[in-house]
């Protein structure tokens, strides 16, 4: 049964509706708008913007200018029966080469313990011999890491060690049965074994969910800090990985927590957002029967634009959407994450992703304006400034922004463009309110608008690029109430002064 969204905008005050109509009249009086030209002056493809498993539809990934991709390497598939049983068909070199030809860096993720290699649960169990010396042949994990590093050297030089190790084993989605100490040993052995083969290899921590264990990274680093060999090897990892789903407003908390933890241990490794998405439940071709969050297809598109912008503003080094296409096809009634359906038909989120790879590309500096009613992220690239704006609640927001040039392009989340002309040195826009759901609230903001100008951005505090003024019916009502209060106070003071004056005259 599909849930019906509550549109809070319907409950907006009469004052705001009148103001919106008045603003619309002003906007209609501006010079005529004309379509933009989306293919002009495209910046180079940005290696920061990726998608998981693009090899299922590489030509479309080329067109969308995907900069990097993540591919799973199942240990249980590469060495099915033992260390001497290498399966070249699991991750064929031709697949990797096609991704590289498309301009995408391939990042491999090592997961899934074979049954023969563990005394624990197949897939999630701790590898046998993990605490033996790295050169001991009974340390089967070390031997496998050397083998996979050698097999793909020059093609894959970044390896993510496992996935979501912070999910407890008795919880849905768990992929690691070991303790945090076991995971540290897994990472340490992988780092040492891989560097024996490839001195240029980079080792990434498995993507952390954060919500299952907020202190997992801190616990991991505490264990590493007690190892006298860790400091000389930069704690045996090069990149921290995290995952963010459904709620863009959690980005700042998650990233700040990771950054503060690294700083506490005097580490400066970058953070990658390996997975992010908000899969829809309302795709008529693949309805999700029991969604974790009731996300519409339009909301999924909004999520991508918001999350990429916030991640950039928080200093995330690379970002990837999970995932590129619904392959293998998901079970009917389950969650479907792909920007492309299984038959390569695009969901609305694909258009949003292409807006990102065009208008977020090459960003050199960012500024985040965090207001109660709206988010605004400013991206500076050379002589281009892009401002991404979206409402945070179900109320529409009127935004007034200082102009940086004589005109700009207004980009909607489906890629549609119009020319924007400032009035008296300012642009005026109306942001649609978020789609809010009963019991869930407004967990994804409203559809973002992008304002793109050919202008050099000054991102210092108080500069025009970093200023905006927003109004909703709520702020109008609060302002109106404050104004009435001030008028009432003034009337009371006037009344008392008048009585005092009359009394003085009478006493004379």
Buried (B, 14 or more C-beta within 10 A) or exposed (E): EEBEBBBBBEEBBEEBEEBBEEBEEEBEEBEEBEEBEBEEEEBEBBBBBBBBBBBBBBEBBBEBBBBBBBBBBBBBBBBBEEBEEEBEEBBEEEBBEBBBEBBBBBBBBBBBBBEBBBEBBBBBBBBBBBEBEBEEEEBBBBBBBBBBBEBBBEBBBBBBBBBBBBBEBEEEEBBBBBBBEBBBBBBBBBBBBBBBBBEEBBBBBBBBBBBBBBEBBBBBBBBBBEBEEBEEBBBBBBBBBBBBBBBBBBBBEBBEBBBEBBEEBEBEBBBBBBBBBBBBBBBEEBBBEEBEBBBBBBBBBBBBBBBBBBBBBBEBBBBBBBBBBBBEEBEEEEBBBBBBBBEBEBBBBBBBBBBBBBBBBBBEBBBBBEBEBBBBBBBBBEEBBBBBBBBBBBBBBBBBBBBBEEBBBBBBBBBEBBBBBBBEEBBBBBBBBBBBBEEBEBBBBBBBBBBBBBBEBBBEEEBBBBBBEBBBBBBBBEEEEEEEEEEEEEEEEEEEEEEEEEEEEEEE
